[in-house]
Amino acid sequence: MSEKVILPFASSAWWAEHPRAHLVVVHAILSLSTDDRTAEEIWLSPTTDEWRKVAELAADCCDDGDFALTGDRMAWRILSRTF
């Protein structure tokens, strides 16, 4: 069976209440999500292309001054990877 499980952190409100990454990363993930590939799927199991796109979107937001970084990098706290 291929029953789709809806995880409890699908909404923007959940992300706001349970920050697990820098806000710019959350916004990037939400902007990439679609009906075929939800934010929770991207969060839990990002493809290489999704990693790249999130990094690019995050860098663009920070370069535009929309978000400030702490230090010289942001941690996307998943699989212990940092970009």
ABEGO torsion letter per residue (X at the ends): XBBBBBBAAABAAAAAABBABBAAAAAAAAAABBAABBAAAAAABBBAAAAAAAAAAAAAAAAAGABBBBEABBBBBBGGBBX
